[in-house]
Amino acid sequence: MKTAADKTKKIVVIGGGTGVFTVLSGLRAYPVELSAVVSMADDGGSSGVLREEFGILPPGDVRRVLVALSHTEDRLVADLFNYRFEQGNLKGHTFGNIMLTALERLTGSFEDAVYEAGRLLNIRGHVLPVTLSNVKLGALLENGRTVMGETNIDVPKHDPELKIKRVFLSPKARANKRAVEKIRTADLIVIGPGDLYTSIVPNLIVSGIPEAIRSSKAKKAYVVNLMTKSGETNKFDASQFVSTIEAYLGKRVLDYAVVNTRRPSLARLTKYSAERSEFVGSEGMSQKPTPIFGDFLREKGFLRHDPKKLASVLVSLL
């Protein structure tokens, strides 16, 4: 006899950075079981310093996801996790990153540290590092040069007009078994949005992850970015984002591609011109994977997806 828990739909979100935070922030309002599989490639900022000094896996993206899934009645606790020191020896570090580092020392493993932090934040869902291996992200450029380090790819010191041919992890990484299990038993897998080569693809080059996604009976949706990123996706339209994901995941694996069609105002776009970031057009999309076009843009602030709009269309796929 099936219980209520058996009937609860399971959604796995794969990514990193602010994109996965946006998706989870919207989905947490629905009666679903949420799991976040988080990239472990970050080596910049506070995460980079803590990796270098303590040998810990990067805590930054995990911290964001923990806060997104937090259901604590005292929002001060969640705000505390995101608090960033602005002076002294701790300048640039967030409290959550330092706490995860301390918990890793107390528990003996990063995975246990994430679990304990989740317990403190009363999260509803699961936060799973995509790998427990300490890896470095590399990129092979079209001129044959190799760039090592997520930060050096994210903020290129090389000519940003050079295209990325492929990215890789060094050393090769094995998937976190718990992440693989969640993917295999999901009802819906959501990939993205997020920086293509530094937040999304690093998950898809971990041995065992693309295989788990392909073998899962879940519906699979990719959320296309709103804007391009200099040094990664110059001049990309929606179809190029999709084809890049398919290059790592395989053809005919994705069922849906969620594509925003609402163009931001000129005033909002102008702020991004200095970063050579452009609006992602929806032209050229094929019928496979099935495109889901719509207005998914939030009304003000940074050009990001609206969590409620995005969650509504994703839940409808169930």
Residue pairs with C-beta under 8 A, 6 or more apart in sequence:
8 31
8 32
8 33
9 32
9 33
9 187
9 188
9 318
10 32
10 33
10 35
10 182
10 185
10 186
10 187
10 188
10 218
11 27
11 32
11 33
11 34
11 35
11 186
11 187
11 188
11 189
11 190
11 314
11 318
12 35
12 36
12 37
12 182
12 183
12 186
12 188
12 189
12 190
12 218
13 20
13 23
13 24
13 27
13 34
13 35
13 36
13 37
13 190
14 20
14 36
14 37
14 130
14 183
14 189
14 190
14 191
14 192
14 200
14 203
14 209
14 213
15 23
15 36
15 37
15 38
15 39
15 191
15 192
15 193
15 194
15 199
15 200
15 203
16 38
16 39
16 41
16 42
16 61
16 194
16 195
16 198
16 199
16 200
16 202
16 203
17 39
17 61
17 64
17 194
17 195
17 198
17 199
18 64
18 194
18 304
19 192
19 193
19 194
19 195
19 199
19 200
19 223
19 225
19 305
20 36
20 38
20 61
20 64
20 65
20 68
20 194
20 199
21 64
21 65
21 67
21 68
22 193
22 304
22 305
22 307
22 310
23 190
23 193
23 223
23 305
23 307
23 310
23 311
23 314
24 34
24 36
24 65
24 68
24 69
24 125
25 68
25 307
26 306
26 307
26 308
26 309
26 310
26 311
26 312
26 314
27 34
27 311
27 314
27 315
28 34
28 68
28 69
28 71
28 124
28 125
29 308
29 311
30 311
30 315
32 315
32 318
33 125
34 69
34 124
34 125
34 126
35 125
35 126
35 127
35 128
35 179
35 182
35 186
36 65
36 68
36 69
36 125
36 126
36 127
36 128
37 128
37 129
37 130
37 176
37 179
37 182
37 183
37 203
37 209
38 61
38 62
38 65
38 127
38 128
38 129
38 130
39 61
39 130
39 199
39 200
39 202
39 203
40 57
40 58
40 129
40 130
40 131
40 132
40 133
40 135
40 173
40 202
41 58
41 135
41 136
41 137
41 150
41 169
41 198
41 199
41 202
42 48
42 58
42 60
42 61
42 150
43 51
43 58
43 136
43 137
43 149
43 150
43 151
44 150
44 151
44 154
44 155
45 60
45 92
45 151
46 59
46 60
46 84
46 92
46 93
46 94
46 97
47 58
47 59
47 60
47 61
47 97
48 58
48 151
49 92
49 93
50 56
50 58
50 59
50 93
50 97
50 98
50 101
51 57
51 58
51 134
54 101
54 104
54 105
55 134
56 100
56 101
56 104
56 110
57 104
57 110
57 129
57 132
57 134
59 96
59 97
59 100
59 101
60 94
60 97
61 199
62 100
62 114
62 117
62 127
62 129
63 81
63 82
63 94
63 96
63 97
63 100
63 117
64 82
65 127
66 81
66 96
66 114
66 117
66 118
66 121
66 123
66 127
67 78
67 81
67 82
67 96
67 121
69 118
69 121
69 123
69 124
69 125
69 127
70 77
70 78
70 81
70 121
70 122
70 123
71 121
71 122
71 123
71 124
72 78
72 121
72 122
77 120
77 121
78 121
80 95
80 96
81 94
81 95
81 96
81 99
81 117
81 121
82 94
82 95
82 96
83 94
83 95
83 96
84 92
84 93
84 94
84 95
85 91
85 92
85 93
85 94
85 95
90 98
96 117
99 117
100 110
100 113
100 114
100 117
101 113
103 112
103 113
103 116
103 117
104 110
104 112
104 113
106 113
106 116
107 113
107 116
109 132
110 129
110 132
111 129
111 132
111 176
111 178
114 127
114 128
114 129
118 126
118 127
126 178
126 182
128 176
128 178
128 179
128 182
129 176
129 179
130 173
130 175
130 176
130 179
130 202
130 203
130 206
130 209
131 173
131 174
131 175
131 176
131 206
132 176
133 171
133 173
133 174
135 169
135 170
135 171
135 173
136 148
136 149
136 150
136 169
136 170
137 148
137 149
137 150
137 153
137 167
137 168
137 169
137 198
137 202
138 146
138 147
138 148
138 149
138 167
138 168
138 169
138 170
139 146
139 147
139 153
139 164
139 166
139 167
139 168
139 197
140 146
140 164
140 165
140 166
140 167
140 168
141 147
141 158
141 162
141 163
141 164
141 165
142 162
142 163
142 164
142 165
143 162
145 158
145 162
147 153
147 156
147 158
148 170
150 198
150 202
153 164
153 167
153 197
153 198
153 231
153 232
154 195
154 198
154 231
154 232
155 231
156 230
156 231
158 231
160 230
160 231
160 234
160 276
161 234
163 234
164 197
164 232
167 197
167 201
167 202
167 205
168 205
169 202
169 205
169 206
172 207
173 205
173 206
173 207
174 206
174 207
174 208
175 206
175 207
175 208
175 209
175 212
179 209
179 212
180 208
180 209
180 212
183 189
183 209
183 212
183 213
183 216
183 218
184 212
184 215
184 216
185 216
186 216
186 218
187 218
187 219
187 318
188 218
188 219
188 220
188 221
188 314
188 317
188 318
189 213
189 216
189 218
189 219
189 220
189 221
190 221
190 222
190 223
190 314
191 200
191 203
191 220
191 221
191 222
191 223
191 245
191 254
192 200
192 222
192 223
192 224
192 225
192 245
193 200
193 223
193 224
193 225
193 226
193 305
194 200
194 225
195 225
195 229
195 232
196 225
196 229
196 232
196 233
196 236
196 241
196 244
196 245
197 232
197 233
198 232
200 245
201 244
201 245
201 248
203 209
204 210
204 213
204 245
204 248
204 249
205 248
210 248
210 249
210 250
213 220
213 249
213 253
214 249
214 250
214 253
219 255
219 256
219 317
219 318
220 253
220 254
220 255
220 256
220 289
221 254
221 255
221 256
221 257
221 258
221 292
221 314
221 317
222 241
222 242
222 245
222 254
222 256
222 257
222 258
222 289
223 258
223 305
223 310
223 314
224 238
224 241
224 242
224 257
224 258
224 259
224 260
224 280
225 233
225 241
225 280
226 260
226 264
226 279
226 280
226 296
226 297
226 303
226 304
226 305
227 272
227 277
227 278
227 279
227 280
227 303
228 234
228 235
228 236
228 277
228 278
228 279
228 280
229 277
230 275
230 276
230 277
233 240
233 241
234 276
235 278
236 280
237 280
237 281
237 282
237 283
237 284
238 257
238 259
238 280
238 281
238 282
238 283
238 284
238 285
238 291
239 283
239 284
239 285
239 286
240 284
241 280
242 254
242 257
242 285
242 289
245 254
246 253
246 254
252 288
254 289
255 289
255 290
255 317
256 289
256 290
256 291
256 292
256 317
257 285
257 289
257 290
257 291
257 292
258 292
258 294
258 296
258 310
258 313
258 314
259 282
259 285
259 291
259 292
259 293
259 294
260 280
260 282
260 294
260 295
260 296
260 297
260 305
261 282
261 293
261 294
261 295
262 294
262 295
262 296
262 297
263 279
264 279
264 297
264 303
268 303
269 279
269 303
272 278
272 303
282 291
282 293
285 291
292 313
294 309
294 313
295 309
296 305
296 306
296 309
296 310
296 313
297 303
297 305
297 306
297 309
298 304
298 305
298 306
298 307
298 309
299 306
